[in-house]
Amino acid sequence: MQPRLTRPIAPLTAAILLSTGGCASLNPKPDIDRAAATVQERSGYAADWTAPWSDHFEAWDGVAPLAADQAIVTALKNNRRIRADVESIAAGRADLVQAGLLPNPVVSLTLRFPFDPVSGGSFVGAQAVQTLTALWLRDGKIKAADARLNSTVLDVSDKALRLVADVKGSHAKILYGQRGVTITETSIHAAKQLVEKIEKQRKAGAATQLAVNRARQQVITLEEELRRQRRELAKERRRLLELMGFASASDGWTAADAIAEDASDHEPAPPPAITEDVVIRLVTTQRLDVAASRALVEAGAADLSVEERNRLKDLGLGVDFERDVDGKKTIGPTLDVPIPIFDSNQAQIAKAGSLARAALATHEAILQKGIREARTAYIDATEAVIAADEFRHNTLGGREDLSQRLHFNEQNAGAAFQAGEITLIDWLDVLRERQSAMQTLNDLRLDAALARIELEYAVGGRLEEPPKDSEGAGPASAPLDKSSTTASPGK
């Protein structure tokens, strides 16, 4: 039986194998590398996702002042959430390989024995059938799986850029929080010195207990503010450690500043070429969550095409061998043709069409949300810079005049006190105004830094004007029954 069965099956098997082509690789490394390359291109930081995360600090020793670059590199490798997302790329690669595989052929064996052995012998039958429907559905399934894999790669890249922005923002909060603590500590020291002077005046009969109490209350208020600042600073350090993948590490470190506190007259503003219209264009051309949703639209369109071509389910071709009770042997082809009387696949076609339209609507919603986020981030970034600069120059007199002017006010207050023009309480008010002005400027500068970080993420990671020929490109709406090019991470 085996030689006679092999000859008819071999040509059928060869034809099927030739039609299916080579088998795709299960290795997800090229896809993971593509996501990492996209993150590096958009943020400037490399992501090492093919190596396991570390159980100790590598780019930083955990004690020295922590630079933002060190925090970002550590977070990209060790953040458990992003590493879990990276695993979805491997799952998507497996789905793509599975989409290219045909169902296994089915072999049926039959063996029947007579009730009366005298009246006849046994009956033997064998049948091998290969489902053919998968042959013309294969390309559509591969296209849908490839689009979903591409969407996963883009989605992971987008989440990594979100992580970069979160780490930058957390580091900035720690940095400016440290500056706020220094401002308050300086104010407390100066206020305590004035309290001592007022106390001496009270003992000499030149000041009242009320003046002493007011001065001490100012110190108490500043000390309470200092405790609040230190508490918020400690919480933010722990949040950054979690983002970096070392939530249990010590927080006995400070954030390093690559630029001196007063190294510039102005806060870094978006480039002049970045207008609100350009920001909208950047969302459509380089924002990764928009591109990921566009890839899902293509997957939905491919799924619909597959269901429309799947009206004849389980169509199969095979070979059948039989040996009857008389010992006669027969062999020949078999064709299994389903009759679409009850199920013509209309329900699945309707479902796939609905899901495809939902994917398109979801894409449009993500695009609308992205444009709104980018426009509001642009407003925040531009207005925050203006607010910080105007406060610095109009209220405090600019970078070069800032410390000099505040110091001059204190000296004038001291001279005025010596001349009897003001009291020590007035002098204390000058110190309070200085502390309030410095804290306000510190808060405004933090707002400007956070707004710029958010704007960079909102437009896809880069604040660069897109080429003119890219206008209108990117993830835009397209009819569901038309094929479209799969969006790549670099677009």
C-alpha positions as CSV (number, residue, x, y, z in Angstrom):
1,M,0.0,0.0,0.0
2,Q,2.8,2.5,0.9
3,P,4.5,2.6,-2.6
4,R,1.2,3.0,-4.4
5,L,0.1,5.8,-2.1
6,T,3.4,7.7,-2.2
7,R,3.4,8.2,-6.0
8,P,0.1,10.1,-6.3
9,I,0.7,12.1,-3.0
10,A,4.2,13.3,-3.9
11,P,3.3,15.6,-6.8
12,L,0.4,17.1,-4.8
13,T,2.8,17.7,-1.8
14,A,5.4,19.2,-4.1
15,A,3.0,21.6,-5.7
16,I,1.7,22.8,-2.3
17,L,5.2,23.3,-1.0
18,L,6.2,25.3,-4.1
19,S,3.2,27.5,-3.9
20,T,3.8,28.3,-0.2
21,G,7.4,29.4,-0.6
22,G,10.0,29.5,2.1
23,C,9.2,29.5,5.8
24,A,9.6,32.9,7.7
25,S,12.0,33.0,10.6
26,L,10.7,33.0,14.2
27,N,13.7,35.1,15.3
28,P,12.2,38.4,16.5
29,K,15.6,40.2,16.8
30,P,15.3,42.1,13.5
31,D,11.9,43.5,14.6
32,I,13.2,44.3,18.1
33,D,16.2,46.0,16.5
34,R,13.9,48.0,14.3
35,A,12.0,49.3,17.3
36,A,15.2,50.1,19.1
37,A,16.6,51.9,16.0
38,T,13.4,54.0,15.8
39,V,13.8,55.0,19.5
40,Q,17.4,56.0,18.9
41,E,16.6,57.9,15.8
42,R,13.8,59.9,17.6
43,S,15.3,60.3,21.0
44,G,19.1,59.9,20.5
45,Y,19.3,57.1,23.1
46,A,20.0,53.5,22.3
47,A,17.8,50.7,23.7
48,D,19.4,47.3,24.4
49,W,16.4,45.0,24.4
50,T,18.1,41.8,23.2
51,A,20.1,41.4,26.4
52,P,18.4,40.6,29.8
53,W,17.9,43.5,32.2
54,S,20.5,44.1,34.8
55,D,20.3,43.5,38.6
56,H,22.8,46.3,39.3
57,F,23.5,49.8,37.9
58,E,25.7,49.9,34.8
59,A,25.7,53.4,33.4
60,W,25.6,54.9,37.0
61,D,27.0,53.8,40.3
62,G,23.9,54.7,42.4
63,V,25.8,57.3,44.4
64,A,27.2,60.0,42.2
65,P,25.0,62.8,40.9
66,L,22.6,61.3,38.3
67,A,22.6,62.8,34.9
68,A,19.5,62.7,32.7
69,D,21.3,60.7,30.0
70,Q,22.3,58.0,32.5
71,A,18.8,57.7,33.8
72,I,17.3,57.4,30.3
73,V,19.8,54.7,29.2
74,T,19.2,52.7,32.4
75,A,15.4,53.0,32.1
76,L,15.3,51.9,28.5
77,K,17.1,48.7,29.3
78,N,15.7,47.9,32.8
79,N,12.2,49.2,32.9
80,R,10.1,46.1,33.3
81,R,7.0,47.5,31.6
82,I,8.8,48.3,28.4
83,R,10.5,44.9,28.5
84,A,7.1,43.3,28.8
85,D,6.0,45.3,25.8
86,V,9.0,44.2,23.8
87,E,8.0,40.6,24.3
88,S,4.8,41.4,22.3
89,I,7.1,41.9,19.3
90,A,8.2,38.2,19.5
91,A,4.5,37.2,19.8
92,G,3.7,39.2,16.7
93,R,6.6,37.6,14.8
94,A,5.2,34.1,15.8
95,D,1.8,35.1,14.5
96,L,3.3,36.2,11.2
97,V,5.1,32.8,10.8
98,Q,1.9,31.0,11.7
99,A,-0.1,33.0,9.1
100,G,2.2,31.6,6.4
101,L,1.7,28.0,7.3
102,L,-0.8,25.7,5.7
103,P,-2.9,23.4,7.8
104,N,-1.5,19.9,8.1
105,P,-2.8,17.2,5.8
106,V,-5.3,14.8,7.3
107,V,-4.8,11.0,6.9
108,S,-7.8,8.8,7.6
109,L,-7.4,5.0,8.1
110,T,-10.2,2.5,7.8
111,L,-10.1,-1.2,8.9
112,R,-13.3,-3.3,9.0
113,F,-13.7,-7.0,9.9
114,P,-16.6,-9.2,8.8
115,F,-18.9,-10.8,11.4
116,D,-18.6,-14.1,9.7
117,P,-14.9,-14.8,8.7
118,V,-16.1,-17.6,6.4
119,S,-18.1,-15.2,4.2
120,G,-15.2,-12.8,3.4
121,G,-12.1,-11.1,4.4
122,S,-11.3,-7.7,6.0
123,F,-11.7,-4.3,4.4
124,V,-8.8,-1.8,4.5
125,G,-9.0,1.9,3.4
126,A,-6.7,4.9,3.6
127,Q,-7.3,8.5,2.6
128,A,-5.0,11.6,2.7
129,V,-6.6,15.0,2.2
130,Q,-5.0,18.5,2.1
131,T,-7.2,21.5,2.6
132,L,-6.7,23.9,-0.4
133,T,-8.7,26.9,0.8
134,A,-5.7,28.1,2.8
135,L,-3.7,28.4,-0.4
136,W,-5.6,31.5,-1.7
137,L,-6.1,32.8,1.8
138,R,-2.4,32.7,2.7
139,D,-1.3,36.0,1.2
140,G,-4.1,37.9,2.9
141,K,-3.4,36.3,6.3
142,I,0.3,37.1,5.9
143,K,-0.5,40.7,5.0
144,A,-2.7,41.1,8.1
145,A,-0.2,39.5,10.4
146,D,2.6,41.6,9.0
147,A,0.6,44.8,9.5
148,R,-0.1,43.8,13.1
149,L,3.5,43.0,13.7
150,N,4.4,46.4,12.3
151,S,1.8,48.0,14.5
152,T,3.3,46.3,17.5
153,V,6.8,47.5,16.6
154,L,5.6,51.0,16.2
155,D,3.5,50.8,19.5
156,V,6.5,49.6,21.5
157,S,8.7,52.3,20.0
158,D,6.0,54.9,21.0
159,K,5.9,53.5,24.5
160,A,9.7,53.7,24.7
161,L,9.5,57.4,23.7
162,R,6.9,57.9,26.4
163,L,9.3,56.3,28.9
164,V,12.1,58.7,27.7
165,A,9.8,61.7,28.2
166,D,8.7,60.5,31.7
167,V,12.3,59.9,32.8
168,K,13.3,63.4,31.5
169,G,10.4,65.0,33.3
170,S,11.1,63.2,36.5
171,H,14.8,64.1,36.4
172,A,13.8,67.8,35.7
173,K,11.4,67.8,38.7
174,I,14.2,66.5,40.9
175,L,16.7,69.0,39.6
176,Y,14.4,72.0,40.1
177,G,13.2,70.5,43.4
178,Q,16.8,70.6,44.6
179,R,17.1,74.2,43.6
180,G,13.9,75.0,45.4
181,V,15.3,73.4,48.6
182,T,18.5,75.4,48.3
183,I,16.5,78.6,47.9
184,T,14.4,77.8,51.0
185,E,17.4,76.8,53.1
186,T,19.1,80.1,52.2
187,S,16.0,82.0,53.2
188,I,15.7,80.2,56.5
189,H,19.3,80.9,57.3
190,A,18.9,84.7,56.6
191,A,15.6,84.8,58.5
192,K,17.1,83.1,61.6
193,Q,19.8,85.8,61.6
194,L,17.2,88.5,61.5
195,V,15.3,86.8,64.3
196,E,18.4,87.0,66.5
197,K,18.8,90.7,65.7
198,I,15.1,91.4,66.6
199,E,15.5,89.4,69.8
200,K,18.5,91.5,70.8
201,Q,16.4,94.6,70.0
202,R,13.6,93.3,72.2
203,K,16.0,92.8,75.1
204,A,17.3,96.3,74.6
205,G,13.7,97.6,74.6
206,A,13.8,98.7,70.9
207,A,11.4,95.9,69.7
208,T,8.3,94.2,70.9
209,Q,7.5,90.6,71.5
210,L,5.1,90.8,68.7
211,A,7.9,91.6,66.3
212,V,9.9,88.6,67.6
213,N,6.8,86.4,67.1
214,R,6.3,87.6,63.6
215,A,9.9,86.9,62.7
216,R,9.8,83.4,64.2
217,Q,6.5,82.7,62.4
218,Q,8.3,83.5,59.2
219,V,11.0,81.0,60.0
220,I,8.4,78.3,61.0
221,T,6.6,78.9,57.7
222,L,9.8,78.5,55.7
223,E,10.8,75.4,57.6
224,E,7.4,73.8,56.9
225,E,7.8,74.7,53.2
226,L,11.2,73.1,53.3
227,R,9.8,69.9,54.7
228,R,7.2,69.8,52.0
229,Q,9.8,70.3,49.3
230,R,12.0,67.6,50.7
231,R,9.1,65.2,50.9
232,E,8.1,65.8,47.3
233,L,11.7,65.5,46.3
234,A,12.1,62.2,48.1
235,K,8.9,60.8,46.4
236,E,10.1,61.9,42.9
237,R,13.5,60.3,43.4
238,R,11.7,57.0,44.2
239,R,9.5,57.4,41.1
240,L,12.5,57.9,38.9
241,L,14.2,54.8,40.4
242,E,11.1,52.8,39.5
243,L,11.2,54.1,36.0
244,M,14.8,53.0,35.8
245,G,14.0,49.5,37.0
246,F,15.5,49.8,40.5
247,A,12.6,50.7,42.7
248,S,14.4,49.4,45.9
249,A,17.7,51.3,45.3
250,S,18.9,54.0,47.7
251,D,17.7,57.6,47.2
252,G,20.9,59.1,48.7
253,W,21.8,60.9,45.5
254,T,21.2,64.1,43.6
255,A,20.3,65.0,40.1
256,A,23.2,66.3,38.1
257,D,22.7,69.4,35.9
258,A,24.6,69.5,32.7
259,I,24.0,73.3,32.4
260,A,24.6,75.8,35.1
261,E,21.5,77.1,36.8
262,D,21.8,80.6,35.4
263,A,23.9,79.9,32.2
264,S,21.4,81.5,29.8
265,D,19.3,84.6,29.6
266,H,16.4,82.7,28.2
267,E,14.7,79.4,28.6
268,P,15.1,77.0,25.6
269,A,12.2,77.7,23.3
270,P,11.0,75.6,20.4
271,P,12.9,76.4,17.2
272,P,11.4,79.3,15.2
273,A,10.5,77.0,12.3
274,I,8.2,75.0,14.6
275,T,4.9,76.7,14.3
276,E,1.5,75.3,15.3
277,D,0.9,74.3,11.6
278,V,4.2,72.5,11.5
279,V,3.3,70.7,14.8
280,I,0.1,69.4,13.2
281,R,2.1,68.2,10.2
282,L,4.6,66.4,12.5
283,V,1.8,64.5,14.2
284,T,0.6,63.1,10.9
285,T,4.1,62.2,9.6
286,Q,6.1,61.0,12.6
287,R,4.0,60.3,15.6
288,L,4.3,56.6,16.2
289,D,1.0,55.8,17.9
290,V,-0.7,57.3,14.8
291,A,1.4,55.1,12.5
292,A,0.7,52.1,14.7
293,S,-3.1,52.6,14.4
294,R,-2.8,53.1,10.7
295,A,-1.1,49.7,10.4
296,L,-4.1,48.2,12.2
297,V,-6.3,49.7,9.6
298,E,-4.3,47.8,7.0
299,A,-4.6,44.6,9.0
300,G,-8.4,45.0,9.2
301,A,-8.6,45.6,5.5
302,A,-6.6,42.4,4.9
303,D,-8.8,40.4,7.3
304,L,-11.9,41.5,5.4
305,S,-10.3,40.4,2.1
306,V,-9.5,37.0,3.6
307,E,-13.1,36.5,4.8
308,E,-14.5,37.5,1.4
309,R,-12.4,34.8,-0.3
310,N,-13.3,32.2,2.3
311,R,-16.8,31.3,1.1
312,L,-15.7,27.8,0.3
313,K,-14.4,26.5,3.6
314,D,-12.5,23.3,3.9
315,L,-12.1,22.6,0.2
316,G,-9.7,19.7,0.1
317,L,-7.9,17.5,-2.4
318,G,-6.4,14.1,-1.7
319,V,-6.0,10.5,-2.6
320,D,-7.9,7.5,-1.5
321,F,-6.8,3.8,-1.3
322,E,-9.1,0.8,-0.7
323,R,-8.8,-2.9,-0.5
324,D,-12.2,-4.7,-0.5
325,V,-13.1,-8.1,1.0
326,D,-12.3,-9.8,-2.2
327,G,-8.7,-8.4,-2.1
328,K,-9.2,-6.0,-5.0
329,K,-7.3,-2.8,-4.6
330,T,-8.3,0.7,-5.9
331,I,-6.6,4.1,-5.7
332,G,-7.7,7.5,-6.9
333,P,-8.1,11.2,-6.2
334,T,-10.7,12.7,-3.8
335,L,-12.1,16.2,-3.8
336,D,-13.9,17.5,-0.7
337,V,-16.2,20.4,-1.7
338,P,-18.3,22.0,1.0
339,I,-21.8,23.1,-0.1
340,P,-22.5,26.6,1.2
341,I,-26.2,26.0,2.1
342,F,-26.2,27.0,5.7
343,D,-23.0,29.0,6.0
344,S,-21.8,31.1,3.1
345,N,-19.4,33.1,5.5
346,Q,-21.6,36.2,5.4
347,A,-21.6,36.5,9.1
348,Q,-17.7,36.5,9.3
349,I,-17.6,38.9,6.3
350,A,-19.9,41.3,8.1
351,K,-17.9,41.0,11.3
352,A,-14.6,41.6,9.5
353,G,-16.1,44.6,7.8
354,S,-17.3,46.0,11.1
355,L,-13.9,45.5,12.7
356,A,-12.2,47.1,9.8
357,R,-14.4,50.2,10.0
358,A,-13.8,50.3,13.8
359,A,-10.0,50.2,13.2
360,L,-10.3,53.1,10.8
361,A,-12.4,55.1,13.3
362,T,-10.0,54.3,16.1
363,H,-7.1,55.5,13.9
364,E,-8.9,58.7,13.2
365,A,-9.6,59.1,16.9
366,I,-5.9,58.6,17.8
367,L,-4.9,61.1,15.1
368,Q,-7.4,63.6,16.4
369,K,-6.1,63.1,19.9
370,G,-2.5,63.3,18.8
371,I,-3.2,66.6,17.1
372,R,-4.9,68.0,20.1
373,E,-2.1,66.9,22.4
374,A,0.5,68.4,20.2
375,R,-1.3,71.7,19.8
376,T,-1.8,72.1,23.6
377,A,1.8,71.0,24.2
378,Y,2.9,73.7,21.7
379,I,0.9,76.3,23.6
380,D,2.3,75.2,26.9
381,A,5.9,75.2,25.6
382,T,5.7,78.6,24.0
383,E,3.8,80.3,26.8
384,A,5.9,78.7,29.6
385,V,9.1,80.1,28.0
386,I,7.5,83.6,27.7
387,A,6.3,83.5,31.3
388,A,9.7,82.4,32.7
389,D,11.6,85.0,30.5
390,E,9.3,87.8,31.3
391,F,9.4,87.1,35.0
392,R,13.2,86.8,34.9
393,H,13.8,90.1,33.0
394,N,10.8,92.3,34.0
395,T,10.6,91.3,37.7
396,L,14.1,90.2,38.5
397,G,16.1,92.0,36.0
398,G,17.6,89.3,33.9
399,R,20.3,86.6,34.5
400,E,23.3,89.0,35.2
401,D,21.2,91.3,37.3
402,L,19.3,88.6,39.1
403,S,21.6,87.8,42.0
404,Q,23.0,91.3,42.0
405,R,19.6,92.9,42.2
406,L,18.4,90.6,45.0
407,H,21.7,91.1,46.9
408,F,21.4,94.8,46.3
409,N,17.9,94.8,47.8
410,E,19.2,93.0,50.9
411,Q,22.2,95.5,51.2
412,N,19.8,98.4,50.8
413,A,17.5,97.0,53.4
414,G,20.5,96.6,55.8
415,A,21.6,100.2,55.1
416,A,18.1,101.5,55.4
417,F,17.8,99.7,58.8
418,Q,21.0,101.2,60.0
419,A,19.8,104.6,59.0
420,G,16.6,104.1,60.8
421,E,14.4,104.2,57.7
422,I,13.0,100.7,58.1
423,T,12.5,98.2,60.9
424,L,13.9,94.7,61.1
425,I,10.4,93.4,60.2
426,D,10.6,95.4,56.9
427,W,14.0,93.8,56.4
428,L,12.4,90.4,56.9
429,D,9.7,91.3,54.3
430,V,12.5,92.0,51.8
431,L,13.9,88.5,52.5
432,R,10.5,86.9,52.1
433,E,10.0,88.7,48.8
434,R,13.3,87.5,47.6
435,Q,12.5,83.9,48.5
436,S,9.1,84.1,46.9
437,A,10.6,85.6,43.7
438,M,13.3,82.9,43.4
439,Q,10.8,80.1,44.0
440,T,8.4,81.5,41.4
441,L,11.2,81.7,38.8
442,N,12.3,78.2,39.7
443,D,8.7,76.9,39.2
444,L,8.4,78.8,35.9
445,R,11.6,77.3,34.6
446,L,10.4,73.8,35.6
447,D,7.2,74.4,33.8
448,A,9.1,75.5,30.7
449,A,11.3,72.4,30.8
450,L,8.4,70.0,31.3
451,A,6.4,71.6,28.5
452,R,9.3,71.2,26.0
453,I,9.7,67.6,27.0
454,E,6.0,67.0,26.4
455,L,6.0,68.8,23.1
456,E,8.9,66.6,21.9
457,Y,7.0,63.5,22.7
458,A,3.7,64.8,21.3
459,V,5.2,65.3,17.8
460,G,6.9,61.9,17.7
461,G,10.2,62.6,19.5
462,R,11.9,65.2,17.3
463,L,11.3,68.9,17.1
464,E,12.4,69.2,13.5
465,E,10.4,70.7,10.6
466,P,9.5,67.9,8.2
467,P,10.5,68.2,4.5
468,K,8.0,70.0,2.4
469,D,7.4,66.9,0.2
470,S,6.2,65.0,3.3
471,E,3.3,67.3,3.8
472,G,0.1,65.3,3.8
473,A,2.0,62.0,4.0
474,G,1.9,59.6,6.9
475,P,-1.0,57.8,8.4
476,A,-4.1,59.2,6.7
477,S,-7.5,57.7,5.9
478,A,-7.9,55.3,3.0
479,P,-10.7,53.1,1.7
480,L,-10.9,49.8,3.4
481,D,-11.0,47.8,0.1
482,K,-7.8,49.2,-1.2
483,S,-4.3,48.0,-0.1
484,S,-1.9,50.5,1.3
485,T,1.8,50.5,2.1
486,T,2.6,49.3,5.6
487,A,3.9,52.2,7.6
488,S,7.5,51.8,8.7
489,P,8.9,53.2,12.0
490,G,11.1,55.7,10.2
491,K,8.1,57.3,8.5
